[in-house]
Amino acid sequence: MSFLRELTGLGSRPYPLDRERRRRVLIALAERDMTISSLAQELSIPRAIISQVISGRRFSPKTEQRITNFLDKSADELFPFRTPEEIGKMRQEEAQKRKSA
């Protein structure tokens, strides 16, 4: 399991929101005039799970692959690799937003 954490940079849950990832997928969906809901329906995966995978909240290489295949994009285009440092920074940003809200 530690190898997977090192490989993905994810570490422990909850995974932080990855706005760049989400933006990339939403652009790819817009190019096809689709929504997250319509993608979920096409892939027969619950919308909540698709949304969580797209935003980086849920780690699922299998679902990511299904999304990339359906949208005819590479995984690097839609789901960029994140280093542990980048994920740590995203977590800090989320914590700061929660404190200021």
PyMOL commands that place a pseudoatom at each C-alpha (Angstrom):
pseudoatom trace, name=CA, resn=MET, resi=1, chain=A, elem=C, hetatm=0, pos=[0.000, 0.000, 0.000]
pseudoatom trace, name=CA, resn=SER, resi=2, chain=A, elem=C, hetatm=0, pos=[2.841, 2.424, 0.691]
pseudoatom trace, name=CA, resn=PHE, resi=3, chain=A, elem=C, hetatm=0, pos=[4.057, 1.930, -2.892]
pseudoatom trace, name=CA, resn=LEU, resi=4, chain=A, elem=C, hetatm=0, pos=[0.622, 2.977, -4.162]
pseudoatom trace, name=CA, resn=ARG, resi=5, chain=A, elem=C, hetatm=0, pos=[0.698, 6.047, -1.934]
pseudoatom trace, name=CA, resn=GLU, resi=6, chain=A, elem=C, hetatm=0, pos=[4.167, 6.913, -3.161]
pseudoatom trace, name=CA, resn=LEU, resi=7, chain=A, elem=C, hetatm=0, pos=[3.176, 6.321, -6.779]
pseudoatom trace, name=CA, resn=THR, resi=8, chain=A, elem=C, hetatm=0, pos=[0.008, 8.408, -6.609]
pseudoatom trace, name=CA, resn=GLY, resi=9, chain=A, elem=C, hetatm=0, pos=[1.148, 10.967, -4.052]
pseudoatom trace, name=CA, resn=LEU, resi=10, chain=A, elem=C, hetatm=0, pos=[-2.230, 10.644, -2.372]
pseudoatom trace, name=CA, resn=GLY, resi=11, chain=A, elem=C, hetatm=0, pos=[-1.426, 9.540, 1.149]
pseudoatom trace, name=CA, resn=SER, resi=12, chain=A, elem=C, hetatm=0, pos=[-4.400, 9.342, 3.463]
pseudoatom trace, name=CA, resn=ARG, resi=13, chain=A, elem=C, hetatm=0, pos=[-8.039, 10.247, 2.965]
pseudoatom trace, name=CA, resn=PRO, resi=14, chain=A, elem=C, hetatm=0, pos=[-9.820, 12.526, 2.584]
pseudoatom trace, name=CA, resn=TYR, resi=15, chain=A, elem=C, hetatm=0, pos=[-8.242, 13.368, -0.730]
pseudoatom trace, name=CA, resn=PRO, resi=16, chain=A, elem=C, hetatm=0, pos=[-8.152, 17.084, -1.502]
pseudoatom trace, name=CA, resn=LEU, resi=17, chain=A, elem=C, hetatm=0, pos=[-10.182, 18.771, -4.203]
pseudoatom trace, name=CA, resn=ASP, resi=18, chain=A, elem=C, hetatm=0, pos=[-8.157, 19.040, -7.419]
pseudoatom trace, name=CA, resn=ARG, resi=19, chain=A, elem=C, hetatm=0, pos=[-9.638, 21.973, -9.316]
pseudoatom trace, name=CA, resn=GLU, resi=20, chain=A, elem=C, hetatm=0, pos=[-7.305, 21.607, -12.302]
pseudoatom trace, name=CA, resn=ARG, resi=21, chain=A, elem=C, hetatm=0, pos=[-8.342, 18.001, -12.816]
pseudoatom trace, name=CA, resn=ARG, resi=22, chain=A, elem=C, hetatm=0, pos=[-11.998, 18.926, -12.621]
pseudoatom trace, name=CA, resn=ARG, resi=23, chain=A, elem=C, hetatm=0, pos=[-11.523, 21.807, -15.058]
pseudoatom trace, name=CA, resn=ARG, resi=24, chain=A, elem=C, hetatm=0, pos=[-9.816, 19.550, -17.613]
pseudoatom trace, name=CA, resn=VAL, resi=25, chain=A, elem=C, hetatm=0, pos=[-12.605, 16.981, -17.529]
pseudoatom trace, name=CA, resn=LEU, resi=26, chain=A, elem=C, hetatm=0, pos=[-15.338, 19.619, -17.695]
pseudoatom trace, name=CA, resn=ILE, resi=27, chain=A, elem=C, hetatm=0, pos=[-13.691, 21.112, -20.801]
pseudoatom trace, name=CA, resn=ALA, resi=28, chain=A, elem=C, hetatm=0, pos=[-13.545, 17.661, -22.420]
pseudoatom trace, name=CA, resn=LEU, resi=29, chain=A, elem=C, hetatm=0, pos=[-17.209, 17.127, -21.559]
pseudoatom trace, name=CA, resn=ALA, resi=30, chain=A, elem=C, hetatm=0, pos=[-18.162, 20.552, -22.946]
pseudoatom trace, name=CA, resn=GLU, resi=31, chain=A, elem=C, hetatm=0, pos=[-16.430, 19.657, -26.218]
pseudoatom trace, name=CA, resn=ARG, resi=32, chain=A, elem=C, hetatm=0, pos=[-18.923, 16.789, -26.486]
pseudoatom trace, name=CA, resn=ASP, resi=33, chain=A, elem=C, hetatm=0, pos=[-21.824, 18.874, -25.184]
pseudoatom trace, name=CA, resn=MET, resi=34, chain=A, elem=C, hetatm=0, pos=[-22.099, 16.583, -22.172]
pseudoatom trace, name=CA, resn=THR, resi=35, chain=A, elem=C, hetatm=0, pos=[-22.488, 16.961, -18.426]
pseudoatom trace, name=CA, resn=ILE, resi=36, chain=A, elem=C, hetatm=0, pos=[-21.193, 14.887, -15.540]
pseudoatom trace, name=CA, resn=SER, resi=37, chain=A, elem=C, hetatm=0, pos=[-24.673, 13.396, -15.245]
pseudoatom trace, name=CA, resn=SER, resi=38, chain=A, elem=C, hetatm=0, pos=[-24.756, 12.335, -18.880]
pseudoatom trace, name=CA, resn=LEU, resi=39, chain=A, elem=C, hetatm=0, pos=[-21.244, 10.869, -18.587]
pseudoatom trace, name=CA, resn=ALA, resi=40, chain=A, elem=C, hetatm=0, pos=[-22.325, 8.901, -15.525]
pseudoatom trace, name=CA, resn=GLN, resi=41, chain=A, elem=C, hetatm=0, pos=[-25.341, 7.599, -17.411]
pseudoatom trace, name=CA, resn=GLU, resi=42, chain=A, elem=C, hetatm=0, pos=[-23.225, 6.593, -20.438]
pseudoatom trace, name=CA, resn=LEU, resi=43, chain=A, elem=C, hetatm=0, pos=[-20.741, 4.728, -18.236]
pseudoatom trace, name=CA, resn=SER, resi=44, chain=A, elem=C, hetatm=0, pos=[-23.405, 3.269, -15.919]
pseudoatom trace, name=CA, resn=ILE, resi=45, chain=A, elem=C, hetatm=0, pos=[-21.562, 4.616, -12.882]
pseudoatom trace, name=CA, resn=PRO, resi=46, chain=A, elem=C, hetatm=0, pos=[-23.350, 6.626, -10.179]
pseudoatom trace, name=CA, resn=ARG, resi=47, chain=A, elem=C, hetatm=0, pos=[-23.026, 10.365, -10.713]
pseudoatom trace, name=CA, resn=ALA, resi=48, chain=A, elem=C, hetatm=0, pos=[-21.626, 10.901, -7.209]
pseudoatom trace, name=CA, resn=ILE, resi=49, chain=A, elem=C, hetatm=0, pos=[-18.751, 8.509, -7.879]
pseudoatom trace, name=CA, resn=ILE, resi=50, chain=A, elem=C, hetatm=0, pos=[-17.974, 10.082, -11.266]
pseudoatom trace, name=CA, resn=SER, resi=51, chain=A, elem=C, hetatm=0, pos=[-17.988, 13.520, -9.657]
pseudoatom trace, name=CA, resn=GLN, resi=52, chain=A, elem=C, hetatm=0, pos=[-15.687, 12.394, -6.844]
pseudoatom trace, name=CA, resn=VAL, resi=53, chain=A, elem=C, hetatm=0, pos=[-13.226, 10.786, -9.264]
pseudoatom trace, name=CA, resn=ILE, resi=54, chain=A, elem=C, hetatm=0, pos=[-13.203, 13.841, -11.531]
pseudoatom trace, name=CA, resn=SER, resi=55, chain=A, elem=C, hetatm=0, pos=[-12.573, 16.199, -8.623]
pseudoatom trace, name=CA, resn=GLY, resi=56, chain=A, elem=C, hetatm=0, pos=[-9.878, 13.975, -7.129]
pseudoatom trace, name=CA, resn=ARG, resi=57, chain=A, elem=C, hetatm=0, pos=[-11.844, 13.151, -3.977]
pseudoatom trace, name=CA, resn=ARG, resi=58, chain=A, elem=C, hetatm=0, pos=[-11.928, 9.436, -4.839]
pseudoatom trace, name=CA, resn=PHE, resi=59, chain=A, elem=C, hetatm=0, pos=[-8.993, 7.451, -6.205]
pseudoatom trace, name=CA, resn=SER, resi=60, chain=A, elem=C, hetatm=0, pos=[-10.138, 4.981, -8.856]
pseudoatom trace, name=CA, resn=PRO, resi=61, chain=A, elem=C, hetatm=0, pos=[-7.752, 4.198, -11.723]
pseudoatom trace, name=CA, resn=LYS, resi=62, chain=A, elem=C, hetatm=0, pos=[-10.392, 1.933, -13.284]
pseudoatom trace, name=CA, resn=THR, resi=63, chain=A, elem=C, hetatm=0, pos=[-12.999, 4.720, -13.400]
pseudoatom trace, name=CA, resn=GLU, resi=64, chain=A, elem=C, hetatm=0, pos=[-10.399, 7.221, -14.628]
pseudoatom trace, name=CA, resn=GLN, resi=65, chain=A, elem=C, hetatm=0, pos=[-9.547, 4.821, -17.465]
pseudoatom trace, name=CA, resn=ARG, resi=66, chain=A, elem=C, hetatm=0, pos=[-13.187, 4.412, -18.405]
pseudoatom trace, name=CA, resn=ILE, resi=67, chain=A, elem=C, hetatm=0, pos=[-13.609, 8.199, -18.489]
pseudoatom trace, name=CA, resn=THR, resi=68, chain=A, elem=C, hetatm=0, pos=[-10.482, 8.733, -20.591]
pseudoatom trace, name=CA, resn=ASN, resi=69, chain=A, elem=C, hetatm=0, pos=[-11.497, 5.969, -23.008]
pseudoatom trace, name=CA, resn=PHE, resi=70, chain=A, elem=C, hetatm=0, pos=[-14.987, 7.374, -23.398]
pseudoatom trace, name=CA, resn=LEU, resi=71, chain=A, elem=C, hetatm=0, pos=[-13.742, 10.938, -23.940]
pseudoatom trace, name=CA, resn=ASP, resi=72, chain=A, elem=C, hetatm=0, pos=[-10.927, 9.727, -26.217]
pseudoatom trace, name=CA, resn=LYS, resi=73, chain=A, elem=C, hetatm=0, pos=[-8.296, 11.544, -24.146]
pseudoatom trace, name=CA, resn=SER, resi=74, chain=A, elem=C, hetatm=0, pos=[-5.145, 10.385, -22.411]
pseudoatom trace, name=CA, resn=ALA, resi=75, chain=A, elem=C, hetatm=0, pos=[-4.968, 9.980, -18.654]
pseudoatom trace, name=CA, resn=ASP, resi=76, chain=A, elem=C, hetatm=0, pos=[-2.225, 12.632, -18.566]
pseudoatom trace, name=CA, resn=GLU, resi=77, chain=A, elem=C, hetatm=0, pos=[-4.539, 15.115, -20.277]
pseudoatom trace, name=CA, resn=LEU, resi=78, chain=A, elem=C, hetatm=0, pos=[-7.396, 14.675, -17.840]
pseudoatom trace, name=CA, resn=PHE, resi=79, chain=A, elem=C, hetatm=0, pos=[-5.862, 13.349, -14.651]
pseudoatom trace, name=CA, resn=PRO, resi=80, chain=A, elem=C, hetatm=0, pos=[-2.420, 14.881, -14.065]
pseudoatom trace, name=CA, resn=PHE, resi=81, chain=A, elem=C, hetatm=0, pos=[-0.013, 13.175, -11.691]
pseudoatom trace, name=CA, resn=ARG, resi=82, chain=A, elem=C, hetatm=0, pos=[0.298, 14.943, -8.336]
pseudoatom trace, name=CA, resn=THR, resi=83, chain=A, elem=C, hetatm=0, pos=[3.352, 14.782, -6.119]
pseudoatom trace, name=CA, resn=PRO, resi=84, chain=A, elem=C, hetatm=0, pos=[2.944, 14.354, -2.361]
pseudoatom trace, name=CA, resn=GLU, resi=85, chain=A, elem=C, hetatm=0, pos=[4.010, 18.001, -2.003]
pseudoatom trace, name=CA, resn=GLU, resi=86, chain=A, elem=C, hetatm=0, pos=[1.281, 19.183, -4.386]
pseudoatom trace, name=CA, resn=ILE, resi=87, chain=A, elem=C, hetatm=0, pos=[-1.331, 17.155, -2.549]
pseudoatom trace, name=CA, resn=GLY, resi=88, chain=A, elem=C, hetatm=0, pos=[-0.110, 18.517, 0.767]
pseudoatom trace, name=CA, resn=LYS, resi=89, chain=A, elem=C, hetatm=0, pos=[-0.433, 22.049, -0.565]
pseudoatom trace, name=CA, resn=MET, resi=90, chain=A, elem=C, hetatm=0, pos=[-3.988, 21.364, -1.774]
pseudoatom trace, name=CA, resn=ARG, resi=91, chain=A, elem=C, hetatm=0, pos=[-4.857, 20.023, 1.687]
pseudoatom trace, name=CA, resn=GLN, resi=92, chain=A, elem=C, hetatm=0, pos=[-3.446, 23.158, 3.323]
pseudoatom trace, name=CA, resn=GLU, resi=93, chain=A, elem=C, hetatm=0, pos=[-5.457, 25.379, 0.981]
pseudoatom trace, name=CA, resn=GLU, resi=94, chain=A, elem=C, hetatm=0, pos=[-8.638, 23.488, 1.861]
pseudoatom trace, name=CA, resn=ALA, resi=95, chain=A, elem=C, hetatm=0, pos=[-7.912, 23.819, 5.570]
pseudoatom trace, name=CA, resn=GLN, resi=96, chain=A, elem=C, hetatm=0, pos=[-7.361, 27.560, 5.222]
pseudoatom trace, name=CA, resn=LYS, resi=97, chain=A, elem=C, hetatm=0, pos=[-10.639, 27.962, 3.311]
pseudoatom trace, name=CA, resn=ARG, resi=98, chain=A, elem=C, hetatm=0, pos=[-12.505, 26.045, 6.015]
pseudoatom trace, name=CA, resn=LYS, resi=99, chain=A, elem=C, hetatm=0, pos=[-11.029, 28.291, 8.713]
pseudoatom trace, name=CA, resn=SER, resi=100, chain=A, elem=C, hetatm=0, pos=[-11.941, 31.495, 6.863]
pseudoatom trace, name=CA, resn=ALA, resi=101, chain=A, elem=C, hetatm=0, pos=[-15.500, 30.358, 6.072]
for i in range(1, 101): cmd.bond("trace and resi %d" % i, "trace and resi %d" % (i + 1))
show_as sticks, trace
zoom trace
